[in-house]
């Protein structure tokens, strides 16, 4: 999953796209490098990001989604939003997948909408409303508590006949740096939820802050954590650097063909 941020203030400058032409160019490069999904967002989720109205978010993403859907009809387009109105507009413009950092808790009617329309959905863990997403709860056992939070949501959706579900433990949202590493070390536990696991680790604070570098310098660390995520059972990597992620997937699959199934 390649990241296209239609924002002027996302945390990594290399992912920012400001025009349809630039979006088409970047989409073409990502698809050529092996991206099967493009995740398009119009609202930055970095700490301290300025709020954006639903109307502005829709205005930012829909023309770009429409252009990419027309130019690259085989690519899956994901809308990265927590708002139902934005998801509806994006799907009408050509998106296929609703990537919700709010797990249905940041807007009204998310579950009703996706169940009624069977919209493929990424259920990502966070706590509270959008403005609280970078506050860190006092977890006693972050792995158990994130699982405990996601499980009833998965069960509710399944009980209502929902089918196309992906789960994401929400690296960087409602977590401290150490919480993120604890989740990654036990990512395989999330297979208990019975859905593919998405890992959103690319160039995040948990890498560059730990290493004392910047997001621009965090590609090597990202590749290390991608390797671990794949060996821990991740099915989808959400990435800024598609070529390097595809190489990581290729080599991990080669290892798995030769007897390494997962990390102990």
C-alpha positions, 0 to 999 in steps of 0.5 A, a space after each residue: 500500500 503506497 501512501 499519497 498525502 494530499 496535505 501540505 503538513 503531513 509528517 514526511 515531506 516526500 509523501 505530500 502531493 499538491 496537484 492532480 498531475 503530481 499525484 498521477 506521476 507519483 501513483 504511476 511510479 508507485 504502481 510500477 514499483 509494485 504497489 497494489 493499493 494506493 492510500 489517499 488522505 486529505 487530513 494530516 494525522 501528525 501531532 499538532 496538525 491543523 484541523 481540516 473541515 470535511 468539505 476541504 478534505 473532500 475537495 482535496 482528495 476527490 479529484 485526485 481519486 477520480 484521476 487515478 481511478 481513470 488512469 489506473 483502473 486496476 489499482 485499489 484505491 483506499 481513502 484514509 479518513 475517519 469521516 463517513 462523509 469523506 468516505 462516501 464522496 471518495 468511494 463515489 469518485 472511484 475509491 474502493 477501501 475505507 481506511 479508518 484510524 478511528 475504528 468507527 469511534 470518531 464519527 457517527 454511523 461508520 459501522 452502519 454505512 460500511 455494513 449496509 454497503 459492504 465497503 471494504 474496511 480497515 479497522 485501526 486501533 486508536 482511543 478517543 476522538 480525533 483530537 485525542 488520538 496522540 494522547 497515551 492511555 495508561 496501559 497495563 498490557 498494551 497488546 492485550 488491551 488493544 486486542 481486547 478493544 478490537 475484538 468486540 468491534 470485529 465481532 459486531 461487524 461479523 455478527 452484522 454480516 460484514 465481510 471485507 475486514 482488515 485490522 491494524 493495531 494503530 502504530 503511533 496512535 494512542 501509543 508511546 514509543 515503547 508501546 509500538 515496539 511491544 505491539 510489533 514484537 507480538 503482532 502475530 497475536 492479532 491473527 486471533 481476530 481472523 482478518 488480514 493485518 496491516 502494518 503502518 510503520 513507515 518512517 514513523 516517530 517510533 523509528 526516527 525518534 528512537 534512532 535520533 534522526 529525522 523522518 527523511 533519514 528513516 528508510 533503513 529503520 523502516 525496512 528493518 521493522 517491515 521485515 519483522 512485521 512480515 515475519 510476525 504475520 503482516 499481510 499489508 505494508 503501508 509505505 512511503 517507499 514502495 520499491 524498498 518495501 517490495 524488495 523486503 517482501 521478496 526476500 522475506 518470502 524467499 526465507 519463508 520458502 526455505 524454512 523460516 516461518 516467523 520470529 520466535 
